[in-house]
Structure formats: C-alpha cells, structure tokens
Amino acid sequence: MNNILFFGDLASPDNNCTQQLLESINKYESVFNTNSLIGNLEGLIADNSTNTETPILFNHPSIVQVLNFGNAKVLSLANNHTLDL
C-alpha cells in the first residue's frame, strides 16, 4: 500500500543534522520505502555557515540526497525564512 506522508518545517543547516535525519529514515526504512513524502523546507538549500549574528534557517546541500533516499516526491520552499540568507 502506498500512502502519502506529509512533513513540515524541515531545517537541517549542517551535515550533522542531516545525518540524524538519515538515521531516523534508516530506522523506519520500510515506512519510507513504501510511501511518498511531501514536505516543506523551512529555508533554502545553501552551503553556508551557521555562525552568524542573527539566527537563520536553511538546509545544507546534503539534505537533498537524504530526502531522495526517504522517497520525497514534492518539496515546498514557500515560507517566511526564504529570504534569511
């Protein structure tokens, strides 16, 4: 049975956060392999430092491969953190 799983507000600003997500996907691999993901990225995908004076939300490029592995089919970027970078 193929279902659609929704997620929102994903922010993974460095490779460590992305690895934690990958570990969760691996733990429940049977769920992710048989369902499709639709979700919202809380910020753009960029290779930036998180060492800034003001908090910013974005996603490290490593998130793309992990979301592909997790069977993500649709991703949205429309949110209030799009212009943080």
Secondary structure, DSSP 8 states (H G I E B T S, - for coil): ---EEEEEEE---SHHHHHHHHHHHHHTHHHHHSSEEEEEESS-B----S--SS----B-THHHHHHHHTTEEEEE--STTTT--
